[in-house]
């Protein structure tokens, strides 16, 4: 069992919501708890006493985990997403993520301030080219059209955590800074 906490928004949309999200994982089962935050003052929810009495229960879960585990921002991740939703199935979605990039941050912000670093390139992902992350999502049983899609395209399941790849990419900077500092004292 493990979890990820993240704040999400959609920068291309006007009046995009700010969403708190806990992604709980137990084996192959992933459960998301999503709450909506006010756009103008969303950072106040993550300081002791900042939670309003009318807070969304999902925001309360997020805020309590942030405070209990002393979670802090470490990176921004950005990507282009093409999303498809089934009109026939109760819950079936396909999303395609490309142009995945990251930058380091230590502030509660959704505004990029540094330079972006691509994390979907061939060297980092051990592939022959830039990756395209395809996610198939369903509630209980995958619809037959998804099964056929996987079979016809001969898709293979592979884990690709945008956050983990971001941290691996950003860790290169920390290692370089460490080497530079060590050589100064040697």
Order of alpha helices (4+ residues) and beta strands (2+ residues): beta-beta-beta-alpha-beta-beta-beta-alpha-beta-alpha-alpha
